[in-house]
Amino acid sequence: MPSAGDVISTIAGVGMAVGPPLVYVDQAVSIIRKKDSSGFSHDVCGVLLIANIIRIFFWLGNRFETPLLVQSILLIVSQLLLLSICLHYRPSPTSPTADYAPLSPMLDAPDSSSSPDYPSHHRPSSPSGHARIGNLPRSRKSRFTEMFTSRPFGFWQWAALGQYLEFLAGLIVVLGVSQVVFGRWKWYIDALGFIALFIESTLPIPQFIANYKRKTCYGFRSSTLAGWVFGDSFKTVYFFIRNAPLQFKVTAILTVCWDCAVLAQRVIYKAEPPISARGEDEEEARGLRLGGAAPG
């Protein structure tokens, strides 16, 4: 008959394996319900995908606990699904909330507002005839923001899911070849573990930056944040109790620190809709009221 300690250890292992992927279920449901992924940084998906792919190769050289391996596999599957949802419901380039999804392909995206099928209330209008973002024409604003937001080869700002899958497939090939060549050396395996877990420890940073730029946590689910804080805290304690490799312990502490920073933003900024989004909603509501009051 298993002891109480064995039962607790088994439950903790199951929670460690399935808990982190389940954190993002509510976020995905919220995006689908609103049909809008603005407010949630797609970098979160990128961080988790890259980190967990590298972590699996780390497992090949340092067989850490099976629940952590299962967790990596489930996180890869869940983040691929979440990424596809985010891309499907990304805001249009001319939407007032376009700036609130920092990884949508806004700067280089074609101007779909010229299409006859594009909704008229999304078409840009300004006295000068230029599309506008905020208080600047799109052309001027794009040049200004591109200096700070553009990435080499548009990394993780692609328009199609296939481009993300191609990058991840290339990463797997490179890691596989490196594993064959360097996998016999302990220094390579240790470095791989630190790289994987350090990348994972930066998970809250993209969301922190997105919240700071928008001065609001609108679109980022409180359930996801709660999952980060409580899940990473549990994970940190679990690593120390189970005497996990040093890489896990150090990066877990860093992750908890960033979780607390995002939690502080949630307290300070709240989750009110952005001003531009509220303005559009109010304008549409006025239009509906006027339309309903018009004589038939």
N, C-alpha and C positions, 0 to 999 in steps of 0.2 A: 504493500500500500504506500503510495507516495506521501512524503511528508508535507507539512504545511509550507515549508520553505521551497520545495520543488513546485508546488502548485502556484505560489506567488511568483516564482521565477518564470514559470511558463506563461502566466497571464501577462507579466511585464514584457516578455519577449513578443507575444502576440500584439500587445499594444504598441510596442516599438516598431513592429513591422507594418501594421495597417493604419496606425494613427496619423502619421504625417500626410500620406496621400488623401485621407478623408478630410483633412483640413480645408482642401480647396474645392470640395463639392459645393458648398454654399456659395462660394465666389462664382463658380461656373453657372449655377442655377440663377444667380442674380443677374449675370451678364445676359443669359438667354432671355430672362423675363423682361429686362429693360431693352434688349436688342441693342446694347451699347457697351463696349468694353473700355470706354474712357474712364480714367481714374485708377485703373489697375495697370501697373507697369509690366509690360511683356518681358522685361529683363528678368523678372522673377522666374519665369519658365526657362529662360536661357541658363541662368545660374544653376538651377536644379538639374537640368538635363546634362549640362557639361560636367558638373561636379559628380553626379551619380554614375555617369558612364566611366569617368576616370576612377571612381571608387571601386567599380566592379573589377577593373584591371588591377587595382591595388589588392583586392581580395585574392587574385590569382597568385600573388607573391607572399601575402600575409593573410592567412585564413582566419579573419576575425569572425565573430559570431554570425550564425546563419540568419537570425532575425534582421540584422543590419543589411545583409545581402538582399534578403527579400524586400526590405524597405526600399533599397535602391531600385530594384526592378519595378516595384509598384509605383514609385515616384516618377520613373521615366515614362511609364504608360500614362499616368494621370496628367503629367505635364504636357505630353504630346496632345492629349485630348483638350486640355485647357488652352493650349496655344492655338489649336485649330478653331476653337470657339472664339478666342480673342480676335483672330484675323477675320473670321466671318462677320463679326459684329463690330469691327473697327469703325470709328466715325468717319464721315466723309471729309475730304480736305477742306471744304468750305464751311463745315459745321462749327458753331461757336465753341463746341467742346473739343475741337480737333487738337488744340494745344494740350489737352489734358490726358492724352494718351501718347506719351513721349516717344514710343517706339513704333507708332504707326508710320507708314511711309509717306509722311506729309510733304517733305521738301521737294522730293523728286517725282511725286505722283502726278499723273496727267490730270488736267483740269476737266473733271467729268461734268462740270456745270454747263458746258457747252452742248451736252447731249440733250436731245429733245425729250428723252425719257427721264431726265433728272428732275426731281421735285422742284417746283418753282420757288418754294419758300426757303430752299437751300442755296439758291443761286446768289452769288455775291453781287452787291450793288454799291456803287459809290459815285460821287459826282465826277471823278476823273476817269471813270470807266475801268479802274483797276480793281481786282479782287482785294479785299482788305482783311487783315488779321489784327484785331485790336484797333489801334488808332493809326496804324501804318499800312500803306499799300503792300500787298502780298510780296511783290518783287523786292521792295526795300527791306521788309521784315525778314524775308527768306535769306537775303544776303547777310543780314545782321546776325540772325540766329544760326546760320549754317557754320559760322566760324566756331561756335561753341557746341553745336549738337551733331554735326556731321561726323561720320565714322569711316575709317578706311574700308573701302569696298561696300559701304552701306551696311556694315556688320549688324546683324540682328534687326535690320530695318527693312527687310525684304517684304515684297507684297504677297508672294505665294507660299503656301505651306511646303511645296516641293523644294524650294530653295533652302529652307531650314533643314529638311530631311537630307538633302545632298550634303550640307555642311556636316551634319551629325554622322552621316555615313563615312565621310572623309576622315573625320576625327577618329572613328572606330578603326579604320584601316591604318592610320598613322600609329595609334596606340598599339594595335596588334603587331605591327612590324617592330615597333620599339620593344614590345614585350619579348619577342623572339630574340632580338639582338642583345638587349640589356637586362632581361628578366632574371638572369642568374646572379646579378650583383645586388647585394642588400641595399647599397646606397641609392640605387635607382628605385627600388620598391619603396623605401622610406620617403624619398623625394616625391614619388607619385602620390603617396598617402597625404603628405603635407599639402601638395598642390590641390588635390581633390577636396580636402576638408577646408582648406583656406578659401577656395572659391565658394564652397557652401556657406562658410561663415559670413560672406558678404551678401547673403540673400536679402536681408532687409534694406540694404543700401540703396538699390534702385528705387524702391518704394519711398524711402526717406527723401531722396532727391526730388522725386515727382511731387510728393506732398509739399515739400518746401517751396518748389517753384509755383505751385498753384495756391499755396496758403490755405489748403483745405484737404481733408481726407475723403472727400466725396468720391464714391465709386469703389472705395476699398472697404471690404466688408469687415465689420467688427469681429465676426466669427473667425475670419482668417487671422486677424491680429491676435485674438485670444488663443487660437491654436498655436501661433508662433510662440507667444510668451510662455504658456503653460507647457506646450510640447517640448520646446527647447530647454526649459528648466528641468522637466522630467528627464529629458535625454542627458543633460549634463550630470545629474545625480546618478542616472543609470550607468554612465560611462565610468564614474569613479567607483561605484559599488562593484561593477563587474570587472574592474581593472582593465578597461579597454586600452588599446595603444595610445601613446602620448598624443598623437595627432588628433584623435577624437576629443580628448579632454581640453586641449588648448583652444581648438577652433569652436568647441561648444560654448566655452566661456565668452569668446568674442561675439558669437551669434546672440547670446542672451543680452549682452550690452547693447547691440544694435536694436534688438527687439524692444528694449526699454526706451530707446530713443524714439522709435516710431510710436510707441505707446504715449510718450510725452507729447508728440505731435497731435495725436488723437484728442488728448485733453485740451491742448491749446487751440488747435485749428477747428475742432469739431468736424462735422461731416455735412456742412451746408453745401448746397449746389453752388457751382461757380456763378459769379454775377452775370456773365454773358448768357449762361444757360437759363438762369432765372428770368432774364429779360426776354429771351425768346419764348419761354413758356407763357409768360404774362401776355406777350403780344398775340400768341396763338389763342389764348383764352379769350382775350378781348375780341378777336376776330370771330370766334365761334359764337360769342354772345351777340355781336352785331348781326351775324348771319341769321341767328335764330330769331332776332327781333325784326328782321326785314319782312315786309309783306309778301305773301306768297303770290 
